[in-house]
């Protein structure tokens, strides 16, 4: 949404970069229902997690005014507004754009799910395996953290968003003229702040200890642990991502000349 505002010339490059530093958050359905209810067996814990994440993002949003690069560049979209392509029905445009976004997200999630399955079969320490799972993809990371660590650590994992989430936004990060290392730092700060805020809330609004119990892990299916299938799915996801990024990248280069 921030990229669309920038492409339409409604916000500057500086504002776009600031939004990217803190407008990367999971929705309440995931945090409260999936993590809180399903993984931690507590709706109240899910609400505490969600409040912690939102408070952390708001704090980073306030601080971003002091660290964002001073660039008030706006994109001129006068010529694009008169094109016939922009006169499509809003419903048609919404379906096309959402389909492309959904396809990209699903491809990245599939790729990292396969990567995590491969990681589970590597001969490495449990601590290193847990670290990789918690930082690679948010859903599997949250499940791992909920089974092995305390609730503030779960908040930290969700706050980091996983490298899978970072790669989903890499195109927007480039458009904003923002170096990835700064985006990464903002995610690390958000992760730490979320954990601190969550610990503070739990101190004054404690939740029963039994809600922190390890969740029930679903039984593996016949082929769920197949290393060969994981590698093949990872390869297919990579092909889809390369094809999709190449096509969209060429279109954006001609239209907006960001690179």
PABA-617070 format. One line per field, with one value per residue: residue in three letters; x, y, z of N, C-alpha, C in turn. Coordinates in nm, 2 decimals. Example, Ala and Ser with C-alpha at 12.3 -4.5 7.8 and 13.67 -1.06 7.14 Angstrom:
BEGIN
zakol = c(ALA; SER);
n.X = c(1.32; 1.28);
n.Y = c(-0.57; -0.22);
n.Z = c(0.78; 0.71);
ca.X = c(1.23; 1.37);
ca.Y = c(-0.45; -0.11);
ca.Z = c(0.78; 0.71);
c.X = c(1.32; 1.29);
c.Y = c(-0.33; 0.00);
c.Z = c(0.78; 0.79);
This chain:
BEGIN
zakol = c(UNK; UNK; UNK; UNK; UNK; UNK; UNK; UNK; UNK; UNK; UNK; UNK; UNK; UNK; UNK; UNK; UNK; UNK; UNK; UNK; UNK; UNK; UNK; UNK; UNK; UNK; UNK; UNK; UNK; UNK; UNK; UNK; UNK; UNK; UNK; UNK; UNK; UNK; UNK; UNK; UNK; UNK; UNK; UNK; UNK; UNK; UNK; UNK; UNK; UNK; UNK; UNK; UNK; UNK; UNK; UNK; UNK; UNK; UNK; UNK; UNK; UNK; UNK; UNK; UNK; UNK; UNK; UNK; UNK; UNK; UNK; UNK; UNK; UNK; UNK; UNK; UNK; UNK; UNK; UNK; UNK; UNK; UNK; UNK; UNK; UNK; UNK; UNK; UNK; UNK; UNK; UNK; UNK; UNK; UNK; UNK; UNK; UNK; UNK; UNK; UNK; UNK; UNK; UNK; UNK; UNK; UNK; UNK; UNK; UNK; UNK; UNK; UNK; UNK; UNK; UNK; UNK; UNK; UNK; UNK; UNK; UNK; UNK; UNK; UNK; UNK; UNK; UNK; UNK; UNK; UNK; UNK; UNK; UNK; UNK; UNK; UNK; UNK; UNK; UNK; UNK; UNK; UNK; UNK; UNK; UNK; UNK; UNK; UNK; UNK; UNK; UNK; UNK; UNK; UNK; UNK; UNK; UNK; UNK; UNK; UNK; UNK; UNK; UNK; UNK; UNK; UNK; UNK; UNK; UNK; UNK; UNK; UNK; UNK; UNK; UNK; UNK; UNK; UNK; UNK; UNK; UNK; UNK; UNK; UNK; UNK; UNK; UNK; UNK; UNK; UNK; UNK; UNK; UNK; UNK; UNK; UNK; UNK; UNK; UNK; UNK; UNK; UNK; UNK; UNK; UNK; UNK; UNK; UNK; UNK; UNK; UNK; UNK; UNK; UNK; UNK; UNK; UNK; UNK; UNK; UNK; UNK; UNK; UNK; UNK; UNK; UNK; UNK; UNK; UNK; UNK; UNK; UNK; UNK; UNK; UNK; UNK; UNK; UNK; UNK; UNK; UNK; UNK; UNK; UNK; UNK; UNK; UNK; UNK; UNK; UNK; UNK; UNK; UNK; UNK; UNK; UNK; UNK; UNK);
n.X = c(0.08; 0.20; 0.39; 0.22; 0.11; 0.33; 0.40; 0.19; 0.25; 0.17; 0.30; 0.63; 0.96; 1.11; 0.90; 0.80; 1.01; 1.02; 0.77; 0.82; 0.98; 0.84; 0.57; 0.53; 0.37; 0.21; -0.13; -0.42; -0.56; -0.37; -0.19; -0.35; -0.54; -0.40; -0.14; -0.18; -0.43; -0.42; -0.14; -0.04; -0.25; -0.42; -0.62; -0.60; -0.32; -0.25; -0.37; -0.21; 0.04; -0.02; -0.08; 0.17; 0.33; 0.21; 0.25; 0.53; 0.58; 0.46; 0.63; 0.87; 0.79; 0.76; 1.03; 1.14; 1.14; 1.36; 1.57; 1.53; 1.62; 1.67; 1.48; 1.27; 1.15; 0.91; 0.71; 0.61; 0.30; 0.13; 0.12; 0.06; -0.19; -0.36; -0.36; -0.52; -0.50; -0.52; -0.78; -0.93; -1.18; -1.22; -1.25; -1.15; -0.88; -0.81; -0.83; -0.64; -0.40; -0.39; -0.38; -0.13; 0.03; -0.04; 0.04; 0.32; 0.38; 0.29; 0.47; 0.72; 0.67; 0.64; 0.89; 1.05; 0.94; 1.02; 1.29; 1.31; 1.24; 1.45; 1.65; 1.57; 1.66; 1.93; 2.25; 2.29; 2.32; 2.06; 2.01; 2.11; 1.95; 1.69; 1.73; 1.76; 1.51; 1.35; 1.42; 1.39; 1.13; 0.81; 0.58; 0.65; 0.86; 0.73; 0.58; 0.79; 0.91; 0.70; 0.69; 0.94; 1.03; 0.97; 0.69; 0.76; 0.98; 0.85; 0.71; 0.93; 1.02; 0.80; 0.80; 1.04; 0.98; 1.08; 1.31; 1.19; 0.96; 1.10; 1.22; 0.99; 0.94; 1.15; 1.16; 1.01; 1.17; 1.39; 1.27; 1.22; 1.47; 1.62; 1.86; 1.91; 2.02; 1.95; 1.68; 1.68; 1.80; 1.59; 1.40; 1.53; 1.54; 1.27; 1.20; 1.34; 1.22; 0.95; 0.97; 1.05; 0.84; 0.63; 0.71; 0.69; 0.42; 0.32; 0.41; 0.24; 0.00; -0.05; -0.06; -0.20; 0.02; -0.01; -0.10; 0.12; 0.22; 0.38; 0.27; 0.05; 0.20; 0.14; 0.10; 0.34; 0.29; 0.28; 0.47; 0.56; 0.81; 1.00; 1.30; 1.37; 1.13; 1.11; 1.33; 1.26; 1.03; 1.13; 1.29; 1.10; 0.95; 1.15; 1.18; 0.93; 0.94; 1.17; 1.07; 0.84; 0.95; 1.12; 0.95; 0.78; 0.98; 1.08; 0.86; 0.82; 1.06; 1.04; 0.82; 0.85; 1.12; 1.30; 1.54);
n.Y = c(-0.12; 0.12; 0.15; 0.18; 0.43; 0.59; 0.54; 0.67; 0.93; 1.05; 1.04; 1.13; 1.01; 1.00; 0.97; 0.73; 0.55; 0.58; 0.47; 0.20; 0.12; 0.07; -0.01; -0.29; -0.55; -0.83; -0.94; -0.92; -1.16; -1.36; -1.33; -1.33; -1.54; -1.76; -1.78; -1.71; -1.86; -2.11; -2.20; -2.12; -2.17; -1.98; -1.71; -1.46; -1.44; -1.41; -1.16; -1.00; -1.03; -0.91; -0.65; -0.57; -0.58; -0.39; -0.16; -0.14; -0.10; 0.15; 0.31; 0.29; 0.41; 0.68; 0.74; 0.72; 0.96; 1.09; 0.96; 0.89; 0.93; 1.25; 1.32; 1.46; 1.38; 1.34; 1.13; 1.20; 1.16; 1.25; 1.19; 0.92; 0.92; 0.98; 0.77; 0.49; 0.25; 0.30; 0.35; 0.13; -0.08; -0.05; -0.28; -0.48; -0.40; -0.43; -0.71; -0.81; -0.69; -0.79; -1.06; -1.09; -1.01; -1.21; -1.44; -1.40; -1.39; -1.65; -1.81; -1.74; -1.82; -2.09; -2.16; -2.11; -2.28; -2.52; -2.49; -2.48; -2.74; -2.88; -2.79; -2.91; -3.16; -3.15; -3.22; -3.06; -2.86; -2.84; -2.58; -2.41; -2.50; -2.42; -2.14; -2.08; -2.16; -1.98; -1.74; -1.75; -1.79; -1.66; -1.79; -2.07; -2.01; -1.89; -2.11; -2.28; -2.12; -2.10; -2.36; -2.40; -2.18; -1.88; -1.66; -1.38; -1.42; -1.53; -1.31; -1.16; -1.31; -1.28; -1.01; -0.97; -1.07; -1.25; -1.37; -1.45; -1.28; -1.04; -1.07; -1.07; -0.80; -0.68; -0.56; -0.32; -0.20; -0.13; 0.05; 0.26; 0.36; 0.27; 0.12; -0.23; -0.31; -0.11; -0.15; -0.41; -0.35; -0.20; -0.40; -0.57; -0.40; -0.37; -0.63; -0.67; -0.46; -0.54; -0.78; -0.68; -0.50; -0.69; -0.85; -0.66; -0.60; -0.86; -0.87; -0.71; -0.79; -1.08; -1.41; -1.73; -1.99; -2.24; -2.18; -2.13; -2.37; -2.63; -2.65; -2.87; -3.07; -3.12; -3.45; -3.60; -3.65; -3.91; -3.83; -3.59; -3.54; -3.57; -3.53; -3.51; -3.43; -3.18; -3.04; -3.04; -2.89; -2.65; -2.58; -2.55; -2.33; -2.14; -2.11; -2.00; -1.76; -1.63; -1.60; -1.44; -1.21; -1.12; -1.04; -0.84; -0.67; -0.57; -0.43; -0.23; -0.09; 0.03; 0.19; 0.35; 0.40; 0.34; 0.23);
n.Z = c(0.00; 0.08; -0.13; -0.35; -0.29; -0.31; -0.58; -0.70; -0.66; -0.42; -0.18; -0.05; -0.13; 0.11; 0.30; 0.22; 0.27; 0.55; 0.62; 0.55; 0.75; 0.97; 0.91; 0.89; 0.97; 1.13; 1.10; 1.32; 1.31; 1.26; 1.48; 1.72; 1.68; 1.53; 1.65; 1.93; 2.01; 1.88; 1.89; 2.15; 2.31; 2.42; 2.41; 2.54; 2.57; 2.30; 2.25; 2.41; 2.28; 2.04; 2.10; 2.20; 1.97; 1.81; 1.97; 1.97; 1.70; 1.66; 1.83; 1.69; 1.46; 1.54; 1.61; 1.36; 1.22; 1.29; 1.18; 0.91; 0.56; 0.42; 0.17; -0.04; -0.28; -0.52; -0.72; -1.05; -1.18; -1.38; -1.65; -1.65; -1.54; -1.74; -1.91; -2.08; -1.95; -1.68; -1.65; -1.59; -1.45; -1.10; -0.95; -1.12; -1.13; -0.87; -0.83; -1.01; -0.90; -0.64; -0.69; -0.80; -0.59; -0.39; -0.52; -0.52; -0.25; -0.16; -0.31; -0.19; 0.07; 0.03; -0.06; 0.16; 0.35; 0.25; 0.27; 0.55; 0.61; 0.50; 0.66; 0.90; 0.86; 0.87; 1.02; 1.27; 1.57; 1.82; 1.91; 1.71; 1.50; 1.59; 1.60; 1.32; 1.23; 1.36; 1.26; 0.99; 0.87; 0.95; 1.04; 1.09; 1.25; 1.47; 1.56; 1.64; 1.84; 2.02; 2.11; 2.24; 2.38; 2.59; 2.61; 2.55; 2.38; 2.16; 2.08; 1.99; 1.78; 1.60; 1.57; 1.43; 1.18; 1.00; 0.75; 0.52; 0.50; 0.47; 0.21; 0.06; 0.05; -0.08; -0.33; -0.29; -0.10; -0.26; -0.43; -0.26; -0.23; -0.02; 0.18; 0.23; 0.48; 0.66; 0.68; 0.78; 1.03; 1.15; 1.18; 1.36; 1.58; 1.62; 1.69; 1.93; 2.09; 2.09; 2.24; 2.49; 2.56; 2.57; 2.78; 2.99; 2.99; 3.06; 3.31; 3.46; 3.38; 3.42; 3.27; 3.31; 3.38; 3.26; 3.00; 2.86; 2.78; 2.59; 2.26; 2.08; 1.86; 1.51; 1.37; 1.15; 0.80; 0.55; 0.35; 0.44; 0.56; 0.36; 0.22; -0.05; -0.18; -0.06; -0.17; -0.44; -0.44; -0.35; -0.56; -0.77; -0.66; -0.67; -0.95; -1.02; -0.87; -0.99; -1.26; -1.21; -1.08; -1.29; -1.49; -1.37; -1.29; -1.53; -1.63; -1.43; -1.46; -1.71; -1.67; -1.44; -1.40; -1.18; -1.13);
ca.X = c(0.00; 0.29; 0.45; 0.12; 0.10; 0.45; 0.40; 0.09; 0.30; 0.10; 0.39; 0.76; 1.05; 1.14; 0.79; 0.79; 1.12; 0.98; 0.66; 0.87; 1.06; 0.75; 0.44; 0.54; 0.31; 0.11; -0.27; -0.47; -0.61; -0.26; -0.13; -0.44; -0.60; -0.31; -0.04; -0.24; -0.52; -0.37; -0.01; -0.02; -0.37; -0.47; -0.66; -0.55; -0.18; -0.25; -0.40; -0.09; 0.14; -0.06; -0.06; 0.31; 0.38; 0.16; 0.32; 0.67; 0.58; 0.43; 0.75; 0.97; 0.74; 0.79; 1.17; 1.19; 1.15; 1.50; 1.67; 1.50; 1.70; 1.60; 1.45; 1.13; 1.13; 0.78; 0.70; 0.51; 0.22; 0.03; 0.10; 0.00; -0.33; -0.44; -0.36; -0.64; -0.48; -0.56; -0.93; -0.99; -1.27; -1.15; -1.26; -1.06; -0.74; -0.78; -0.81; -0.51; -0.29; -0.39; -0.34; 0.02; 0.09; -0.07; 0.13; 0.46; 0.38; 0.28; 0.59; 0.82; 0.64; 0.67; 1.04; 1.11; 0.89; 1.11; 1.42; 1.30; 1.23; 1.58; 1.72; 1.53; 1.73; 2.07; 2.31; 2.33; 2.27; 1.92; 2.01; 2.13; 1.83; 1.59; 1.76; 1.74; 1.37; 1.28; 1.45; 1.37; 0.99; 0.74; 0.48; 0.72; 0.93; 0.64; 0.55; 0.91; 0.93; 0.60; 0.72; 1.07; 1.07; 0.87; 0.60; 0.83; 1.06; 0.75; 0.69; 1.05; 1.02; 0.70; 0.85; 1.14; 0.90; 1.15; 1.38; 1.09; 0.89; 1.19; 1.24; 0.87; 0.94; 1.28; 1.13; 0.96; 1.28; 1.47; 1.20; 1.24; 1.61; 1.66; 1.95; 1.85; 2.08; 1.87; 1.55; 1.71; 1.82; 1.46; 1.33; 1.59; 1.50; 1.13; 1.20; 1.38; 1.12; 0.83; 0.99; 1.06; 0.70; 0.55; 0.75; 0.64; 0.27; 0.29; 0.44; 0.13; -0.12; 0.00; -0.15; -0.18; 0.14; -0.05; -0.12; 0.25; 0.27; 0.41; 0.16; 0.05; 0.26; 0.07; 0.18; 0.39; 0.22; 0.37; 0.57; 0.59; 0.95; 1.08; 1.40; 1.37; 1.02; 1.13; 1.42; 1.19; 0.93; 1.21; 1.33; 0.98; 0.92; 1.25; 1.15; 0.82; 0.99; 1.25; 0.99; 0.75; 1.03; 1.18; 0.84; 0.74; 1.09; 1.09; 0.75; 0.84; 1.17; 1.00; 0.72; 0.88; 1.26; 1.35; 1.68);
ca.Y = c(0.00; 0.24; 0.16; 0.24; 0.57; 0.65; 0.54; 0.76; 1.06; 1.10; 1.06; 1.14; 0.89; 0.99; 0.92; 0.59; 0.48; 0.58; 0.37; 0.07; 0.09; 0.03; -0.06; -0.43; -0.61; -0.93; -0.90; -0.98; -1.30; -1.45; -1.32; -1.37; -1.67; -1.87; -1.79; -1.71; -1.96; -2.24; -2.24; -2.10; -2.21; -1.87; -1.59; -1.35; -1.42; -1.36; -1.02; -0.93; -1.03; -0.82; -0.51; -0.55; -0.56; -0.26; -0.05; -0.14; -0.03; 0.30; 0.37; 0.30; 0.51; 0.81; 0.76; 0.72; 1.09; 1.14; 0.88; 0.88; 1.02; 1.37; 1.31; 1.49; 1.35; 1.28; 1.08; 1.27; 1.06; 1.31; 1.12; 0.79; 0.93; 1.00; 0.65; 0.41; 0.14; 0.34; 0.37; 0.00; -0.09; -0.07; -0.42; -0.55; -0.36; -0.49; -0.85; -0.83; -0.66; -0.88; -1.19; -1.09; -1.01; -1.33; -1.54; -1.38; -1.43; -1.80; -1.87; -1.72; -1.91; -2.23; -2.18; -2.11; -2.40; -2.63; -2.47; -2.53; -2.89; -2.93; -2.76; -3.01; -3.29; -3.13; -3.26; -2.94; -2.85; -2.80; -2.44; -2.35; -2.53; -2.33; -2.00; -2.07; -2.17; -1.86; -1.62; -1.77; -1.77; -1.62; -1.89; -2.18; -1.96; -1.87; -2.24; -2.33; -2.04; -2.14; -2.49; -2.41; -2.06; -1.81; -1.57; -1.26; -1.47; -1.55; -1.17; -1.12; -1.38; -1.22; -0.87; -0.97; -1.09; -1.35; -1.33; -1.47; -1.15; -0.93; -1.08; -1.03; -0.65; -0.63; -0.47; -0.20; -0.14; -0.07; 0.16; 0.37; 0.40; 0.23; 0.00; -0.34; -0.32; -0.02; -0.22; -0.52; -0.29; -0.17; -0.53; -0.62; -0.32; -0.40; -0.76; -0.65; -0.38; -0.63; -0.87; -0.60; -0.46; -0.80; -0.88; -0.56; -0.63; -0.98; -0.85; -0.64; -0.86; -1.22; -1.51; -1.85; -2.06; -2.35; -2.14; -2.13; -2.51; -2.66; -2.68; -3.01; -3.07; -3.22; -3.56; -3.59; -3.73; -4.00; -3.76; -3.46; -3.52; -3.61; -3.43; -3.50; -3.35; -3.04; -2.98; -3.02; -2.78; -2.53; -2.55; -2.50; -2.20; -2.05; -2.08; -1.91; -1.63; -1.57; -1.56; -1.33; -1.09; -1.07; -0.97; -0.72; -0.58; -0.50; -0.34; -0.12; -0.01; 0.11; 0.29; 0.44; 0.42; 0.35; 0.17);
ca.Z = c(0.00; 0.08; -0.26; -0.44; -0.26; -0.37; -0.73; -0.75; -0.63; -0.30; -0.07; -0.10; -0.11; 0.25; 0.37; 0.18; 0.35; 0.69; 0.63; 0.54; 0.87; 1.08; 0.87; 0.85; 1.09; 1.11; 1.14; 1.45; 1.29; 1.28; 1.61; 1.82; 1.65; 1.50; 1.75; 2.06; 2.04; 1.83; 1.94; 2.29; 2.38; 2.51; 2.34; 2.61; 2.54; 2.17; 2.25; 2.47; 2.18; 1.93; 2.16; 2.21; 1.84; 1.77; 2.05; 1.92; 1.57; 1.68; 1.88; 1.58; 1.36; 1.60; 1.60; 1.22; 1.18; 1.32; 1.11; 0.77; 0.48; 0.38; 0.03; -0.06; -0.42; -0.55; -0.86; -1.13; -1.24; -1.46; -1.78; -1.62; -1.50; -1.86; -1.99; -2.07; -1.86; -1.54; -1.64; -1.57; -1.33; -0.97; -0.91; -1.20; -1.09; -0.74; -0.84; -1.07; -0.81; -0.52; -0.73; -0.82; -0.45; -0.33; -0.58; -0.48; -0.10; -0.15; -0.36; -0.09; 0.19; -0.01; -0.07; 0.30; 0.41; 0.20; 0.33; 0.69; 0.61; 0.47; 0.79; 1.01; 0.84; 0.88; 1.14; 1.35; 1.71; 1.84; 1.93; 1.58; 1.42; 1.64; 1.56; 1.18; 1.21; 1.42; 1.18; 0.84; 0.83; 1.07; 1.09; 1.14; 1.36; 1.58; 1.62; 1.71; 1.96; 2.12; 2.17; 2.30; 2.45; 2.66; 2.52; 2.49; 2.26; 2.05; 2.03; 1.92; 1.65; 1.51; 1.54; 1.33; 1.05; 0.92; 0.62; 0.41; 0.49; 0.42; 0.07; -0.01; 0.04; -0.13; -0.44; -0.24; -0.04; -0.37; -0.48; -0.17; -0.22; 0.11; 0.18; 0.31; 0.61; 0.75; 0.70; 0.87; 1.17; 1.20; 1.22; 1.48; 1.69; 1.65; 1.76; 2.07; 2.16; 2.11; 2.36; 2.62; 2.59; 2.61; 2.92; 3.08; 3.00; 3.13; 3.45; 3.53; 3.34; 3.41; 3.22; 3.37; 3.33; 3.17; 2.87; 2.79; 2.76; 2.45; 2.18; 2.02; 1.72; 1.43; 1.33; 1.01; 0.71; 0.49; 0.27; 0.49; 0.59; 0.25; 0.17; -0.20; -0.21; -0.02; -0.26; -0.56; -0.42; -0.34; -0.70; -0.84; -0.61; -0.72; -1.09; -1.02; -0.83; -1.09; -1.37; -1.17; -1.06; -1.41; -1.57; -1.30; -1.29; -1.66; -1.64; -1.34; -1.51; -1.82; -1.63; -1.33; -1.41; -1.04; -1.12);
c.X = c(0.09; 0.35; 0.35; 0.10; 0.21; 0.45; 0.29; 0.13; 0.23; 0.19; 0.53; 0.84; 1.09; 1.03; 0.77; 0.89; 1.08; 0.87; 0.72; 0.94; 0.97; 0.61; 0.45; 0.50; 0.22; -0.03; -0.31; -0.52; -0.49; -0.21; -0.22; -0.49; -0.49; -0.21; -0.09; -0.32; -0.47; -0.24; 0.01; -0.14; -0.43; -0.50; -0.60; -0.40; -0.17; -0.27; -0.28; 0.02; 0.10; -0.04; 0.09; 0.37; 0.34; 0.23; 0.46; 0.67; 0.55; 0.55; 0.85; 0.92; 0.77; 0.94; 1.22; 1.21; 1.29; 1.61; 1.64; 1.58; 1.61; 1.59; 1.31; 1.09; 0.99; 0.78; 0.58; 0.43; 0.11; 0.01; 0.03; -0.15; -0.42; -0.44; -0.48; -0.63; -0.53; -0.71; -1.00; -1.09; -1.19; -1.14; -1.16; -0.91; -0.71; -0.76; -0.68; -0.39; -0.28; -0.35; -0.19; 0.08; 0.07; 0.02; 0.27; 0.47; 0.38; 0.41; 0.71; 0.80; 0.67; 0.82; 1.10; 1.06; 0.98; 1.24; 1.42; 1.30; 1.37; 1.67; 1.69; 1.61; 1.88; 2.12; 2.37; 2.28; 2.13; 1.91; 2.02; 2.00; 1.71; 1.61; 1.73; 1.59; 1.30; 1.31; 1.42; 1.23; 0.90; 0.65; 0.55; 0.81; 0.85; 0.60; 0.67; 0.93; 0.83; 0.62; 0.84; 1.10; 0.95; 0.79; 0.68; 0.92; 0.97; 0.73; 0.81; 1.06; 0.92; 0.74; 0.95; 1.09; 0.97; 1.20; 1.28; 1.00; 0.97; 1.20; 1.11; 0.86; 1.06; 1.26; 1.09; 1.08; 1.37; 1.40; 1.22; 1.38; 1.67; 1.75; 1.89; 1.90; 2.00; 1.73; 1.57; 1.73; 1.68; 1.38; 1.39; 1.55; 1.35; 1.12; 1.23; 1.27; 0.99; 0.85; 0.99; 0.92; 0.62; 0.59; 0.69; 0.49; 0.24; 0.32; 0.32; 0.00; -0.08; -0.10; -0.11; -0.07; 0.10; -0.07; 0.01; 0.30; 0.29; 0.29; 0.16; 0.10; 0.19; 0.16; 0.22; 0.32; 0.33; 0.49; 0.61; 0.73; 1.05; 1.17; 1.40; 1.25; 1.04; 1.23; 1.35; 1.10; 1.01; 1.26; 1.22; 0.95; 1.02; 1.23; 1.04; 0.86; 1.07; 1.17; 0.90; 0.83; 1.08; 1.07; 0.80; 0.85; 1.10; 0.98; 0.77; 0.96; 1.13; 0.90; 0.77; 1.03; 1.32; 1.50; 1.78);
c.Y = c(0.13; 0.26; 0.22; 0.39; 0.65; 0.66; 0.64; 0.91; 1.13; 1.12; 1.07; 1.01; 0.88; 0.93; 0.77; 0.50; 0.47; 0.47; 0.23; 0.03; 0.04; -0.03; -0.21; -0.51; -0.72; -0.88; -0.97; -1.12; -1.40; -1.44; -1.37; -1.51; -1.78; -1.89; -1.81; -1.84; -2.10; -2.29; -2.23; -2.13; -2.10; -1.75; -1.46; -1.33; -1.37; -1.21; -0.94; -0.92; -0.92; -0.67; -0.48; -0.51; -0.42; -0.14; -0.03; -0.07; 0.12; 0.37; 0.39; 0.40; 0.65; 0.84; 0.77; 0.86; 1.15; 1.07; 0.86; 0.97; 1.13; 1.37; 1.33; 1.47; 1.28; 1.23; 1.15; 1.16; 1.12; 1.24; 0.99; 0.80; 0.94; 0.87; 0.57; 0.30; 0.18; 0.37; 0.23; 0.01; -0.12; -0.21; -0.51; -0.53; -0.43; -0.64; -0.88; -0.81; -0.75; -1.02; -1.20; -1.09; -1.14; -1.44; -1.53; -1.43; -1.58; -1.86; -1.86; -1.81; -2.05; -2.26; -2.19; -2.23; -2.52; -2.61; -2.51; -2.68; -2.95; -2.90; -2.86; -3.14; -3.27; -3.18; -3.14; -2.94; -2.80; -2.64; -2.37; -2.38; -2.44; -2.19; -1.99; -2.07; -2.04; -1.74; -1.63; -1.73; -1.75; -1.73; -2.01; -2.13; -1.94; -2.01; -2.30; -2.26; -2.08; -2.27; -2.50; -2.29; -1.99; -1.72; -1.45; -1.30; -1.49; -1.41; -1.12; -1.18; -1.31; -1.08; -0.87; -0.99; -1.20; -1.30; -1.35; -1.34; -1.04; -0.94; -1.05; -0.88; -0.60; -0.54; -0.33; -0.12; -0.07; 0.05; 0.28; 0.42; 0.37; 0.11; -0.10; -0.34; -0.23; -0.09; -0.33; -0.47; -0.26; -0.29; -0.58; -0.54; -0.35; -0.53; -0.74; -0.57; -0.46; -0.72; -0.79; -0.55; -0.57; -0.85; -0.79; -0.58; -0.75; -0.97; -0.79; -0.71; -1.01; -1.31; -1.64; -1.93; -2.17; -2.31; -2.13; -2.27; -2.53; -2.70; -2.82; -3.00; -3.16; -3.33; -3.55; -3.69; -3.83; -3.94; -3.63; -3.43; -3.56; -3.50; -3.41; -3.41; -3.20; -2.97; -2.95; -2.90; -2.65; -2.49; -2.49; -2.36; -2.10; -2.01; -1.98; -1.77; -1.56; -1.52; -1.44; -1.20; -1.03; -0.99; -0.84; -0.62; -0.50; -0.40; -0.22; -0.03; 0.08; 0.22; 0.39; 0.48; 0.44; 0.31; 0.24);
c.Z = c(0.00; -0.06; -0.36; -0.41; -0.32; -0.52; -0.78; -0.72; -0.51; -0.18; -0.13; -0.07; 0.04; 0.33; 0.34; 0.26; 0.50; 0.71; 0.63; 0.67; 0.98; 1.04; 0.82; 0.97; 1.05; 1.15; 1.26; 1.43; 1.31; 1.42; 1.72; 1.80; 1.63; 1.61; 1.89; 2.09; 2.00; 1.89; 2.09; 2.38; 2.47; 2.42; 2.41; 2.58; 2.40; 2.16; 2.31; 2.36; 2.07; 1.98; 2.17; 2.08; 1.79; 1.84; 2.00; 1.79; 1.58; 1.74; 1.77; 1.48; 1.41; 1.58; 1.46; 1.17; 1.20; 1.24; 0.96; 0.68; 0.43; 0.23; 0.00; -0.21; -0.43; -0.70; -0.93; -1.20; -1.33; -1.59; -1.76; -1.59; -1.63; -1.94; -1.97; -1.98; -1.72; -1.53; -1.63; -1.45; -1.21; -0.93; -0.99; -1.16; -0.96; -0.74; -0.90; -0.97; -0.70; -0.56; -0.75; -0.68; -0.38; -0.39; -0.53; -0.33; -0.09; -0.20; -0.26; 0.03; 0.16; -0.01; 0.07; 0.38; 0.37; 0.26; 0.48; 0.70; 0.59; 0.60; 0.90; 0.99; 0.84; 1.02; 1.21; 1.49; 1.71; 1.85; 1.80; 1.49; 1.47; 1.60; 1.41; 1.16; 1.25; 1.33; 1.03; 0.80; 0.95; 1.13; 1.16; 1.26; 1.49; 1.65; 1.69; 1.84; 2.07; 2.18; 2.26; 2.40; 2.52; 2.56; 2.47; 2.37; 2.14; 1.99; 1.95; 1.78; 1.55; 1.47; 1.43; 1.19; 0.97; 0.79; 0.50; 0.39; 0.43; 0.27; -0.01; -0.03; -0.03; -0.25; -0.40; -0.17; -0.14; -0.42; -0.39; -0.16; -0.09; 0.11; 0.28; 0.45; 0.71; 0.78; 0.80; 1.02; 1.23; 1.25; 1.35; 1.60; 1.72; 1.72; 1.90; 2.15; 2.19; 2.23; 2.49; 2.66; 2.63; 2.75; 3.02; 3.10; 3.08; 3.28; 3.53; 3.49; 3.32; 3.35; 3.28; 3.30; 3.23; 3.03; 2.79; 2.76; 2.61; 2.38; 2.12; 1.88; 1.63; 1.38; 1.18; 0.93; 0.64; 0.42; 0.32; 0.53; 0.48; 0.21; 0.02; -0.24; -0.18; -0.12; -0.39; -0.55; -0.41; -0.48; -0.78; -0.79; -0.66; -0.87; -1.10; -0.98; -0.93; -1.21; -1.33; -1.15; -1.19; -1.49; -1.50; -1.30; -1.42; -1.67; -1.56; -1.40; -1.62; -1.77; -1.54; -1.33; -1.27; -1.04; -1.21);
